[in-house]
Amino acid sequence: MRRFPPERIVCLTEETVETLYLLGEDKRIVGVSGYCVRPPGVRKQKPRVAAFTSADIPKIMALEPDLVLTFSDLQADIAAELLREGVAVFGFNQRDVAGILAMIRTLGALVGIADKADALARGYEARLERLRASANGKPRPRVYFEEWDEPMISGIGWVSELIGVAGGDDVFGRLAMCQSARERIVTPDQVIAAEPDVIIASWCGKKVRPEKIMARPGWDSVPAVRRSAVFEIKSPLILQPGPAALTDGLDAIVEALA
């Protein structure tokens, strides 16, 4: 890292972009992923230098970053190439709510505002506790969260936890902490047997068609289908492990379960 705190940061994940904006440190961001949509207008404000699993390395190098922020093994090749170019890289790999909160605090420490980041994280922790407490003693609907449709993939760790916070029970909660999406593949018959009361779908980069979900063979017996309780949550709200999931994403789950 050329400077500390880093003055020029390239963020290849939306959650780090949003966190830096929330912390008032967006001036440090010199490049973002083309998938960033939060806050609105960010792709017009900051140069786009990458997709999610690919990046324009010369364009990143031209920005002279002090630090590049990446996410998980999906961006490992990008990170390796940048490291070979002598760039400092920090890779996050949060998969649950605790990991999201740790990401916020770690990012704050990296840019020299640990106290401010801790205050932001504590605010989210208090919000989660309030919502969890408000759900106590109420009936808990059984929820099937569909992250993808072909093949059908159930919800990842933080999504499953947020369903619990909102007052529901993830019917495939046992799969939620599996490291790979492949381990969370489920079959139509498994969903039928799980008898979810509510179905929530969020397909990254593709619009959910609730009517097609309800028309799946044999699903007319599923309680959620009989009640027409099939909902979409936009992927930037719930499938990004950052502030969006803890706020707008969680609120959307609460609304679906109401």
ZADO-1210 file (C-alpha; in nm, 4 decimals, padded with zeros to 6 digits):
<atoms>
<atom x="00.0000" y="00.0000" z="00.0000" code="MET" pos="1"/>
<atom x="00.1512" y="00.3308" z="-00.1040" code="ARG" pos="2"/>
<atom x="-00.0280" y="00.5464" z="00.1534" code="ARG" pos="3"/>
<atom x="-00.2026" y="00.4777" z="00.4790" code="PHE" pos="4"/>
<atom x="-00.4780" y="00.5488" z="00.5202" code="PRO" pos="5"/>
<atom x="-00.5225" y="00.4723" z="00.1486" code="PRO" pos="6"/>
<atom x="-00.6244" y="00.7770" z="-00.0516" code="GLU" pos="7"/>
<atom x="-00.7083" y="00.5969" z="-00.3763" code="ARG" pos="8"/>
<atom x="-00.9241" y="00.2819" z="-00.3467" code="ILE" pos="9"/>
<atom x="-01.0674" y="00.0619" z="-00.6197" code="VAL" pos="10"/>
<atom x="-01.3752" y="-00.1275" z="-00.4977" code="CYS" pos="11"/>
<atom x="-01.4661" y="-00.4388" z="-00.6944" code="LEU" pos="12"/>
<atom x="-01.7663" y="-00.5145" z="-00.4728" code="THR" pos="13"/>
<atom x="-02.0816" y="-00.3112" z="-00.4218" code="GLU" pos="14"/>
<atom x="-02.0913" y="-00.3605" z="-00.0468" code="GLU" pos="15"/>
<atom x="-01.7531" y="-00.1918" z="00.0033" code="THR" pos="16"/>
<atom x="-01.8604" y="00.0979" z="-00.2186" code="VAL" pos="17"/>
<atom x="-02.1817" y="00.1506" z="-00.0220" code="GLU" pos="18"/>
<atom x="-02.0015" y="00.1220" z="00.3103" code="THR" pos="19"/>
<atom x="-01.7462" y="00.3871" z="00.2153" code="LEU" pos="20"/>
<atom x="-02.0262" y="00.6189" z="00.1024" code="TYR" pos="21"/>
<atom x="-02.2110" y="00.5645" z="00.4301" code="LEU" pos="22"/>
<atom x="-01.8925" y="00.6419" z="00.6207" code="LEU" pos="23"/>
<atom x="-01.8461" y="00.9641" z="00.4232" code="GLY" pos="24"/>
<atom x="-01.5273" y="00.8341" z="00.2621" code="GLU" pos="25"/>
<atom x="-01.6471" y="00.8060" z="-00.0980" code="ASP" pos="26"/>
<atom x="-01.3828" y="01.0596" z="-00.2056" code="LYS" pos="27"/>
<atom x="-01.1300" y="00.7797" z="-00.1692" code="ARG" pos="28"/>
<atom x="-01.3022" y="00.5626" z="-00.4317" code="ILE" pos="29"/>
<atom x="-01.1368" y="00.5952" z="-00.7739" code="VAL" pos="30"/>
<atom x="-01.2874" y="00.2902" z="-00.9485" code="GLY" pos="31"/>
<atom x="-01.5792" y="00.0484" z="-00.9105" code="VAL" pos="32"/>
<atom x="-01.7335" y="-00.2650" z="-01.0545" code="SER" pos="33"/>
<atom x="-01.9878" y="-00.2198" z="-01.3311" code="GLY" pos="34"/>
<atom x="-02.2345" y="-00.4112" z="-01.1129" code="TYR" pos="35"/>
<atom x="-02.2464" y="-00.1351" z="-00.8505" code="CYS" pos="36"/>
<atom x="-02.5882" y="00.0292" z="-00.8292" code="VAL" pos="37"/>
<atom x="-02.5837" y="00.1608" z="-00.4723" code="ARG" pos="38"/>
<atom x="-02.5857" y="00.4436" z="-00.4038" code="PRO" pos="39"/>
<atom x="-02.7808" y="00.5487" z="-00.7149" code="PRO" pos="40"/>
<atom x="-02.5615" y="00.7143" z="-00.9745" code="GLY" pos="41"/>
<atom x="-02.2363" y="00.5656" z="-00.8498" code="VAL" pos="42"/>
<atom x="-02.1486" y="00.4274" z="-01.1936" code="ARG" pos="43"/>
<atom x="-02.1681" y="00.7798" z="-01.3338" code="LYS" pos="44"/>
<atom x="-01.9652" y="00.9256" z="-01.0498" code="GLN" pos="45"/>
<atom x="-01.6849" y="00.6687" z="-01.0507" code="LYS" pos="46"/>
<atom x="-01.4968" y="00.4952" z="-01.3367" code="PRO" pos="47"/>
<atom x="-01.6077" y="00.1382" z="-01.4049" code="ARG" pos="48"/>
<atom x="-01.3052" y="-00.0893" z="-01.4180" code="VAL" pos="49"/>
<atom x="-01.4433" y="-00.4415" z="-01.3754" code="ALA" pos="50"/>
<atom x="-01.7307" y="-00.6829" z="-01.4010" code="ALA" pos="51"/>
<atom x="-01.7606" y="-00.9265" z="-01.1111" code="PHE" pos="52"/>
<atom x="-01.5209" y="-01.2030" z="-01.2150" code="THR" pos="53"/>
<atom x="-01.3151" y="-01.0054" z="-01.4655" code="SER" pos="54"/>
<atom x="-01.1354" y="-00.6721" z="-01.4543" code="ALA" pos="55"/>
<atom x="-00.9502" y="-00.4304" z="-01.6806" code="ASP" pos="56"/>
<atom x="-00.6121" y="-00.4531" z="-01.5095" code="ILE" pos="57"/>
<atom x="-00.4426" y="-00.1786" z="-01.7174" code="PRO" pos="58"/>
<atom x="-00.7338" y="00.0554" z="-01.6404" code="LYS" pos="59"/>
<atom x="-00.7028" y="-00.0210" z="-01.2681" code="ILE" pos="60"/>
<atom x="-00.3265" y="00.0334" z="-01.2785" code="MET" pos="61"/>
<atom x="-00.3760" y="00.3687" z="-01.4539" code="ALA" pos="62"/>
<atom x="-00.5793" y="00.4841" z="-01.1518" code="LEU" pos="63"/>
<atom x="-00.2726" y="00.4310" z="-00.9282" code="GLU" pos="64"/>
<atom x="-00.4698" y="00.2727" z="-00.6412" code="PRO" pos="65"/>
<atom x="-00.3265" y="00.2458" z="-00.2945" code="ASP" pos="66"/>
<atom x="-00.5666" y="-00.0418" z="-00.2269" code="LEU" pos="67"/>
<atom x="-00.8032" y="-00.2688" z="-00.4200" code="VAL" pos="68"/>
<atom x="-01.0929" y="-00.4350" z="-00.2364" code="LEU" pos="69"/>
<atom x="-01.2173" y="-00.7730" z="-00.3612" code="THR" pos="70"/>
<atom x="-01.4606" y="-01.0449" z="-00.2552" code="PHE" pos="71"/>
<atom x="-01.4171" y="-01.4209" z="-00.2192" code="SER" pos="72"/>
<atom x="-01.2566" y="-01.6825" z="-00.4383" code="ASP" pos="73"/>
<atom x="-01.4636" y="-01.5576" z="-00.7317" code="LEU" pos="74"/>
<atom x="-01.2227" y="-01.2643" z="-00.7627" code="GLN" pos="75"/>
<atom x="-00.9086" y="-01.4579" z="-00.6687" code="ALA" pos="76"/>
<atom x="-00.7636" y="-01.4424" z="-01.0210" code="ASP" pos="77"/>
<atom x="-00.8110" y="-01.0646" z="-01.0315" code="ILE" pos="78"/>
<atom x="-00.6458" y="-01.0315" z="-00.6903" code="ALA" pos="79"/>
<atom x="-00.3509" y="-01.2489" z="-00.7943" code="ALA" pos="80"/>
<atom x="-00.2895" y="-01.0461" z="-01.1095" code="GLU" pos="81"/>
<atom x="-00.2989" y="-00.7190" z="-00.9176" code="LEU" pos="82"/>
<atom x="-00.0646" y="-00.8555" z="-00.6516" code="LEU" pos="83"/>
<atom x="00.1810" y="-00.9533" z="-00.9248" code="ARG" pos="84"/>
<atom x="00.1624" y="-00.5911" z="-01.0411" code="GLU" pos="85"/>
<atom x="00.2596" y="-00.4768" z="-00.6930" code="GLY" pos="86"/>
<atom x="-00.0834" y="-00.3477" z="-00.5880" code="VAL" pos="87"/>
<atom x="-00.2065" y="-00.3918" z="-00.2295" code="ALA" pos="88"/>
<atom x="-00.5222" y="-00.6057" z="-00.2267" code="VAL" pos="89"/>
<atom x="-00.7607" y="-00.6839" z="00.0586" code="PHE" pos="90"/>
<atom x="-01.0097" y="-00.9643" z="00.0030" code="GLY" pos="91"/>
<atom x="-01.3299" y="-00.9979" z="00.2041" code="PHE" pos="92"/>
<atom x="-01.5256" y="-01.3228" z="00.2290" code="ASN" pos="93"/>
<atom x="-01.8247" y="-01.2493" z="00.4519" code="GLN" pos="94"/>
<atom x="-02.0983" y="-01.5149" z="00.4342" code="ARG" pos="95"/>
<atom x="-02.3131" y="-01.4336" z="00.7374" code="ASP" pos="96"/>
<atom x="-02.4436" y="-01.1354" z="00.9311" code="VAL" pos="97"/>
<atom x="-02.1478" y="-01.1385" z="01.1699" code="ALA" pos="98"/>
<atom x="-01.9185" y="-01.1321" z="00.8683" code="GLY" pos="99"/>
<atom x="-02.1008" y="-00.8310" z="00.7218" code="ILE" pos="100"/>
<atom x="-02.0600" y="-00.6405" z="01.0470" code="LEU" pos="101"/>
<atom x="-01.6923" y="-00.7410" z="01.0648" code="ALA" pos="102"/>
<atom x="-01.6439" y="-00.6195" z="00.7056" code="MET" pos="103"/>
<atom x="-01.7802" y="-00.2762" z="00.7998" code="ILE" pos="104"/>
<atom x="-01.5505" y="-00.2515" z="01.1013" code="ARG" pos="105"/>
<atom x="-01.2469" y="-00.3811" z="00.9110" code="THR" pos="106"/>
<atom x="-01.3006" y="-00.1417" z="00.6231" code="LEU" pos="107"/>
<atom x="-01.3302" y="00.1453" z="00.8684" code="GLY" pos="108"/>
<atom x="-01.0002" y="00.0452" z="01.0266" code="ALA" pos="109"/>
<atom x="-00.8351" y="00.0248" z="00.6837" code="LEU" pos="110"/>
<atom x="-00.9254" y="00.3860" z="00.6066" code="VAL" pos="111"/>
<atom x="-00.8436" y="00.5144" z="00.9544" code="GLY" pos="112"/>
<atom x="-01.1945" y="00.5711" z="01.0932" code="ILE" pos="113"/>
<atom x="-01.2441" y="00.2645" z="01.3107" code="ALA" pos="114"/>
<atom x="-01.4646" y="00.4449" z="01.5634" code="ASP" pos="115"/>
<atom x="-01.7032" y="00.5736" z="01.2974" code="LYS" pos="116"/>
<atom x="-01.7294" y="00.2297" z="01.1375" code="ALA" pos="117"/>
<atom x="-01.7925" y="00.0695" z="01.4754" code="ASP" pos="118"/>
<atom x="-02.0756" y="00.3147" z="01.5390" code="ALA" pos="119"/>
<atom x="-02.2302" y="00.2257" z="01.2003" code="LEU" pos="120"/>
<atom x="-02.2044" y="-00.1460" z="01.2768" code="ALA" pos="121"/>
<atom x="-02.3512" y="-00.1014" z="01.6265" code="ARG" pos="122"/>
<atom x="-02.6452" y="00.0809" z="01.4729" code="GLY" pos="123"/>
<atom x="-02.7138" y="-00.2176" z="01.2490" code="TYR" pos="124"/>
<atom x="-02.6771" y="-00.4568" z="01.5427" code="GLU" pos="125"/>
<atom x="-02.9349" y="-00.2601" z="01.7410" code="ALA" pos="126"/>
<atom x="-03.1715" y="-00.2593" z="01.4421" code="ARG" pos="127"/>
<atom x="-03.1409" y="-00.6368" z="01.4030" code="LEU" pos="128"/>
<atom x="-03.2179" y="-00.6875" z="01.7707" code="GLU" pos="129"/>
<atom x="-03.5252" y="-00.4628" z="01.7526" code="ARG" pos="130"/>
<atom x="-03.6657" y="-00.6534" z="01.4562" code="LEU" pos="131"/>
<atom x="-03.5853" y="-00.9894" z="01.6142" code="ARG" pos="132"/>
<atom x="-03.7596" y="-00.8849" z="01.9348" code="ALA" pos="133"/>
<atom x="-04.0665" y="-00.7618" z="01.7475" code="SER" pos="134"/>
<atom x="-04.1055" y="-01.1072" z="01.5910" code="ALA" pos="135"/>
<atom x="-04.0942" y="-01.2906" z="01.9246" code="ASN" pos="136"/>
<atom x="-04.4112" y="-01.4752" z="02.0130" code="GLY" pos="137"/>
<atom x="-04.5589" y="-01.4473" z="01.6625" code="LYS" pos="138"/>
<atom x="-04.6251" y="-01.7397" z="01.4242" code="PRO" pos="139"/>
<atom x="-04.3140" y="-01.8183" z="01.2219" code="ARG" pos="140"/>
<atom x="-04.3857" y="-01.8860" z="00.8541" code="PRO" pos="141"/>
<atom x="-04.1743" y="-02.1457" z="00.6754" code="ARG" pos="142"/>
<atom x="-03.9766" y="-01.9735" z="00.3995" code="VAL" pos="143"/>
<atom x="-03.8120" y="-02.1020" z="00.0837" code="TYR" pos="144"/>
<atom x="-03.5618" y="-01.8501" z="-00.0536" code="PHE" pos="145"/>
<atom x="-03.4572" y="-01.9139" z="-00.4138" code="GLU" pos="146"/>
<atom x="-03.1259" y="-01.7582" z="-00.5155" code="GLU" pos="147"/>
<atom x="-03.1343" y="-01.9050" z="-00.8660" code="TRP" pos="148"/>
<atom x="-03.3821" y="-02.1067" z="-01.0691" code="ASP" pos="149"/>
<atom x="-03.1782" y="-02.3218" z="-01.3095" code="GLU" pos="150"/>
<atom x="-03.0629" y="-02.5084" z="-01.1070" code="PRO" pos="151"/>
<atom x="-03.2664" y="-02.4152" z="-00.8031" code="MET" pos="152"/>
<atom x="-03.0346" y="-02.2771" z="-00.5338" code="ILE" pos="153"/>
<atom x="-03.1477" y="-02.2013" z="-00.1789" code="SER" pos="154"/>
<atom x="-03.0433" y="-01.8971" z="00.0248" code="GLY" pos="155"/>
<atom x="-02.6892" y="-01.8239" z="00.1409" code="ILE" pos="156"/>
<atom x="-02.5932" y="-01.7701" z="00.5054" code="GLY" pos="157"/>
<atom x="-02.6790" y="-01.4052" z="00.5639" code="TRP" pos="158"/>
<atom x="-03.0097" y="-01.4422" z="00.3782" code="VAL" pos="159"/>
<atom x="-03.1117" y="-01.7360" z="00.5958" code="SER" pos="160"/>
<atom x="-03.0179" y="-01.5434" z="00.9106" code="GLU" pos="161"/>
<atom x="-03.2163" y="-01.2383" z="00.8020" code="LEU" pos="162"/>
<atom x="-03.5212" y="-01.4555" z="00.7391" code="ILE" pos="163"/>
<atom x="-03.4885" y="-01.5612" z="01.1030" code="GLY" pos="164"/>
<atom x="-03.4532" y="-01.2011" z="01.2205" code="VAL" pos="165"/>
<atom x="-03.7676" y="-01.1100" z="01.0238" code="ALA" pos="166"/>
<atom x="-03.9668" y="-01.3819" z="01.2004" code="GLY" pos="167"/>
<atom x="-03.9494" y="-01.6726" z="00.9566" code="GLY" pos="168"/>
<atom x="-03.7784" y="-02.0099" z="00.9406" code="ASP" pos="169"/>
<atom x="-03.5660" y="-02.0987" z="00.6380" code="ASP" pos="170"/>
<atom x="-03.6784" y="-02.4454" z="00.5240" code="VAL" pos="171"/>
<atom x="-03.3262" y="-02.5125" z="00.3935" code="PHE" pos="172"/>
<atom x="-03.1412" y="-02.3440" z="00.6761" code="GLY" pos="173"/>
<atom x="-02.9120" y="-02.6437" z="00.7128" code="ARG" pos="174"/>
<atom x="-02.7642" y="-02.5642" z="00.3698" code="LEU" pos="175"/>
<atom x="-02.7177" y="-02.1920" z="00.4248" code="ALA" pos="176"/>
<atom x="-02.3605" y="-02.2003" z="00.5483" code="MET" pos="177"/>
<atom x="-02.2325" y="-02.4247" z="00.2691" code="CYS" pos="178"/>
<atom x="-01.9385" y="-02.2532" z="00.1022" code="GLN" pos="179"/>
<atom x="-02.0393" y="-02.3141" z="-00.2589" code="SER" pos="180"/>
<atom x="-02.3665" y="-02.2520" z="-00.4378" code="ALA" pos="181"/>
<atom x="-02.3405" y="-02.6043" z="-00.5768" code="ARG" pos="182"/>
<atom x="-02.3916" y="-02.7384" z="-00.2241" code="GLU" pos="183"/>
<atom x="-02.7153" y="-02.5409" z="-00.1946" code="ARG" pos="184"/>
<atom x="-02.8854" y="-02.6884" z="-00.5010" code="ILE" pos="185"/>
<atom x="-03.2307" y="-02.8267" z="-00.4186" code="VAL" pos="186"/>
<atom x="-03.4885" y="-03.0181" z="-00.6199" code="THR" pos="187"/>
<atom x="-03.8515" y="-02.9296" z="-00.6886" code="PRO" pos="188"/>
<atom x="-03.9585" y="-03.2331" z="-00.4871" code="ASP" pos="189"/>
<atom x="-03.7566" y="-03.1145" z="-00.1877" code="GLN" pos="190"/>
<atom x="-03.9344" y="-02.7791" z="-00.1958" code="VAL" pos="191"/>
<atom x="-04.2741" y="-02.9502" z="-00.2225" code="ILE" pos="192"/>
<atom x="-04.1865" y="-03.1715" z="00.0748" code="ALA" pos="193"/>
<atom x="-04.0674" y="-02.8684" z="00.2778" code="ALA" pos="194"/>
<atom x="-04.4136" y="-02.7063" z="00.2465" code="GLU" pos="195"/>
<atom x="-04.3030" y="-02.3417" z="00.2645" code="PRO" pos="196"/>
<atom x="-04.5669" y="-02.0860" z="00.3577" code="ASP" pos="197"/>
<atom x="-04.3780" y="-01.8125" z="00.1718" code="VAL" pos="198"/>
<atom x="-04.1469" y="-01.8211" z="-00.1290" code="ILE" pos="199"/>
<atom x="-03.8999" y="-01.5375" z="-00.1829" code="ILE" pos="200"/>
<atom x="-03.6870" y="-01.5309" z="-00.4962" code="ALA" pos="201"/>
<atom x="-03.3935" y="-01.3146" z="-00.5974" code="SER" pos="202"/>
<atom x="-03.2143" y="-01.4103" z="-00.9171" code="TRP" pos="203"/>
<atom x="-02.8948" y="-01.2128" z="-00.9704" code="CYS" pos="204"/>
<atom x="-02.9197" y="-01.0255" z="-01.2986" code="GLY" pos="205"/>
<atom x="-03.2526" y="-01.1787" z="-01.3995" code="LYS" pos="206"/>
<atom x="-03.6100" y="-01.0716" z="-01.3259" code="LYS" pos="207"/>
<atom x="-03.8115" y="-01.3119" z="-01.1130" code="VAL" pos="208"/>
<atom x="-04.1364" y="-01.4375" z="-01.2653" code="ARG" pos="209"/>
<atom x="-04.3606" y="-01.5390" z="-00.9720" code="PRO" pos="210"/>
<atom x="-04.6242" y="-01.6810" z="-01.2078" code="GLU" pos="211"/>
<atom x="-04.3685" y="-01.9228" z="-01.3519" code="LYS" pos="212"/>
<atom x="-04.2644" y="-02.0341" z="-01.0047" code="ILE" pos="213"/>
<atom x="-04.6292" y="-02.0995" z="-00.9137" code="MET" pos="214"/>
<atom x="-04.6814" y="-02.2932" z="-01.2394" code="ALA" pos="215"/>
<atom x="-04.4053" y="-02.5467" z="-01.1691" code="ARG" pos="216"/>
<atom x="-04.5398" y="-02.9042" z="-01.1926" code="PRO" pos="217"/>
<atom x="-04.6724" y="-03.0288" z="-00.8616" code="GLY" pos="218"/>
<atom x="-04.6244" y="-02.6972" z="-00.6839" code="TRP" pos="219"/>
<atom x="-04.9980" y="-02.6301" z="-00.6660" code="ASP" pos="220"/>
<atom x="-04.9885" y="-02.8244" z="-00.3382" code="SER" pos="221"/>
<atom x="-04.7271" y="-02.5919" z="-00.1824" code="VAL" pos="222"/>
<atom x="-04.8875" y="-02.3618" z="00.0798" code="PRO" pos="223"/>
<atom x="-04.7059" y="-02.0550" z="-00.0550" code="ALA" pos="224"/>
<atom x="-04.8421" y="-02.1203" z="-00.4039" code="VAL" pos="225"/>
<atom x="-05.1950" y="-02.1815" z="-00.2784" code="ARG" pos="226"/>
<atom x="-05.1757" y="-01.8446" z="-00.0983" code="ARG" pos="227"/>
<atom x="-05.0002" y="-01.6705" z="-00.3903" code="SER" pos="228"/>
<atom x="-04.7314" y="-01.5804" z="-00.1367" code="ALA" pos="229"/>
<atom x="-04.4460" y="-01.5692" z="-00.3890" code="VAL" pos="230"/>
<atom x="-04.2342" y="-01.2536" z="-00.3851" code="PHE" pos="231"/>
<atom x="-03.9302" y="-01.1055" z="-00.5559" code="GLU" pos="232"/>
<atom x="-03.6570" y="-00.9093" z="-00.3822" code="ILE" pos="233"/>
<atom x="-03.4177" y="-00.7317" z="-00.6181" code="LYS" pos="234"/>
<atom x="-03.0744" y="-00.8906" z="-00.5982" code="SER" pos="235"/>
<atom x="-02.8796" y="-00.5697" z="-00.5139" code="PRO" pos="236"/>
<atom x="-03.0896" y="-00.5433" z="-00.1973" code="LEU" pos="237"/>
<atom x="-03.0384" y="-00.8924" z="-00.0593" code="ILE" pos="238"/>
<atom x="-02.7601" y="-01.0785" z="-00.2429" code="LEU" pos="239"/>
<atom x="-02.4890" y="-00.8228" z="-00.1642" code="GLN" pos="240"/>
<atom x="-02.3428" y="-00.9027" z="00.1801" code="PRO" pos="241"/>
<atom x="-02.3322" y="-00.5466" z="00.3046" code="GLY" pos="242"/>
<atom x="-02.5448" y="-00.2598" z="00.4350" code="PRO" pos="243"/>
<atom x="-02.8175" y="-00.3096" z="00.1717" code="ALA" pos="244"/>
<atom x="-02.8995" y="-00.6567" z="00.3033" code="ALA" pos="245"/>
<atom x="-02.9223" y="-00.5302" z="00.6622" code="LEU" pos="246"/>
<atom x="-03.1580" y="-00.2467" z="00.5669" code="THR" pos="247"/>
<atom x="-03.3656" y="-00.2527" z="00.2470" code="ASP" pos="248"/>
<atom x="-03.3195" y="-00.6262" z="00.1970" code="GLY" pos="249"/>
<atom x="-03.4281" y="-00.7111" z="00.5495" code="LEU" pos="250"/>
<atom x="-03.7227" y="-00.4712" z="00.5230" code="ASP" pos="251"/>
<atom x="-03.8331" y="-00.6483" z="00.2046" code="ALA" pos="252"/>
<atom x="-03.8250" y="-00.9838" z="00.3847" code="ILE" pos="253"/>
<atom x="-04.0298" y="-00.8417" z="00.6719" code="VAL" pos="254"/>
<atom x="-04.2875" y="-00.7144" z="00.4226" code="GLU" pos="255"/>
<atom x="-04.3050" y="-01.0506" z="00.2453" code="ALA" pos="256"/>
<atom x="-04.3685" y="-01.2298" z="00.5747" code="LEU" pos="257"/>
<atom x="-04.6321" y="-00.9830" z="00.6979" code="ALA" pos="258"/>
</atoms>
